[in-house]
């Protein structure tokens, strides 16, 4: 099924939706989310729109989930998949407060979702559109998007988020962990690609702390203290 969506055969996808939606989505709760994510990644916006329009229609048995829930899944899929076109379409009429309600089961916002996947363009778009409120939003563990980006080793995103909101560098999650601790925790991964990313991230942070870059000087707290002493 995923292969059909990936090759973006619009006619066949429409046929399956009309004739056998159970085959399309399966019986699992996350079947809809999986298909929406694959459709986003296919880069065929017509296929995504077709699937999304179907799941929010009365023709689809959503298993007790309403249209808002389906939109929530779609927006998160677009954020994780890095699809700016769809991300601009879905919440186009939403306020910042509305956008903050788009959360997964861990209370992660769409900014958390994009930061975790290293989607730089999406992060920049969300920060520019929704400002401090979305940057300061936390998940159920108290993590900001900066914590998530650091844990995943996305150095460019860490830099962008700090540049946009220097005060984030002092933010601690429920366990008292700063973004720097999260970045160091990422070294526990066994994936070589992730290890390389975290090495680059740590090197950049040390360089920034030593040189006291412009966005650091704007911070009300001591950057050097966090990097070297915390």
ZIWO-V373521 format. One record per residue. N is the residue number from 1. BURIAL is # if it has 24 or more other ideal C-beta (glycine too) atoms within 12 Angstrom, else .. D_FIRST is the distance of its C-alpha to the first C-alpha in Angstrom with 1 decimal. Layout:
BEGIN
N&BURIAL&D_FIRST  N&BURIAL&D_FIRST
END
This chain:
BEGIN
1&#&0.0  2&.&3.8  3&.&5.3  4&#&5.3  5&#&6.6  6&.&8.8  7&.&10.3  8&#&10.9  9&.&11.1  10&.&12.8  11&.&13.8  12&.&10.6  13&#&9.1  14&.&12.6  15&.&12.6  16&#&9.7  17&#&11.4  18&.&14.6  19&.&14.1  20&.&11.7  21&#&11.0  22&.&11.0  23&.&7.9  24&#&6.4  25&#&8.5  26&.&9.8  27&.&13.5  28&.&14.2  29&.&16.2  30&.&14.3  31&#&10.9  32&#&12.0  33&#&13.5  34&#&10.6  35&#&8.5  36&#&12.0  37&#&12.8  38&#&10.0  39&#&11.0  40&#&14.5  41&#&14.2  42&#&12.9  43&.&16.4  44&#&15.6  45&#&17.4  46&.&16.9  47&#&13.1  48&#&14.0  49&#&16.9  50&#&15.1  51&#&12.8  52&#&15.9  53&#&18.2  54&#&16.1  55&#&16.1  56&#&19.8  57&.&20.8  58&.&22.5  59&.&19.8  60&#&17.5  61&.&18.7  62&.&18.7  63&.&20.3  64&.&23.5  65&.&22.3  66&.&24.0  67&.&23.3  68&.&25.0  69&#&22.7  70&#&19.6  71&#&21.5  72&#&22.4  73&#&18.8  74&#&18.1  75&#&21.3  76&#&20.7  77&#&17.3  78&#&19.2  79&#&22.0  80&#&20.2  81&#&18.2  82&#&21.5  83&#&20.8  84&#&24.3  85&.&23.6  86&#&21.4  87&#&23.6  88&.&26.6  89&.&25.3  90&#&24.2  91&#&27.4  92&.&29.8  93&.&32.1  94&#&32.1  95&.&35.1  96&.&35.2  97&.&35.7  98&.&32.5  99&#&30.5  100&#&31.9  101&.&30.4  102&#&26.8  103&#&26.6  104&#&24.2  105&.&25.4  106&.&27.7  107&.&29.2  108&#&27.9  109&#&28.1  110&#&26.0  111&#&28.6  112&#&28.1  113&#&24.4  114&#&25.1  115&#&28.0  116&#&26.0  117&#&23.6  118&#&26.5  119&#&25.6  120&.&29.2  121&#&28.9  122&#&27.2  123&#&29.9  124&#&32.6  125&#&31.4  126&#&31.3  127&#&34.6  128&.&36.2  129&#&34.9  130&#&35.6  131&.&38.2  132&.&39.8  133&.&38.3  134&#&34.7  135&#&36.1  136&#&38.1  137&#&35.5  138&#&34.8  139&#&32.1  140&.&33.0  141&.&34.6  142&#&36.6  143&#&34.8  144&#&34.9  145&#&32.4  146&#&35.0  147&#&34.8  148&#&31.1  149&#&31.4  150&#&34.3  151&#&32.5  152&#&29.7  153&#&32.3  154&#&31.5  155&#&35.1  156&#&34.7  157&#&33.3  158&#&36.0  159&#&38.6  160&#&37.2  161&#&37.1  162&#&40.6  163&#&41.9  164&#&40.6  165&#&42.0  166&#&44.5  167&#&45.1  168&#&41.7  169&#&43.1  170&#&45.2  171&#&42.5  172&#&42.0  173&#&39.3  174&.&40.1  175&.&41.1  176&.&43.4  177&#&41.2  178&#&41.4  179&#&38.8  180&#&40.8  181&#&40.5  182&#&36.7  183&#&36.7  184&#&38.8  185&#&36.6  186&#&33.7  187&#&35.7  188&.&34.9  189&.&31.4  190&.&31.1  191&.&28.9  192&.&31.2  193&.&29.5  194&.&30.1  195&.&33.7  196&.&34.4  197&#&33.2  198&#&35.5  199&.&38.4  200&#&38.1  201&#&37.9  202&#&41.0  203&.&42.9  204&#&42.3  205&#&43.4  206&.&46.6  207&.&47.3  208&#&46.9  209&#&49.1  210&.&51.8  211&.&51.9  212&.&51.5  213&.&49.2  214&.&49.9  215&.&47.1  216&#&48.4  217&.&51.9  218&.&50.7  219&#&49.5  220&.&51.9  221&.&51.4  222&.&52.2  223&#&49.3  224&.&51.3  225&.&51.9  226&#&48.2  227&#&47.4  228&.&50.4  229&.&51.7  230&.&49.1
END
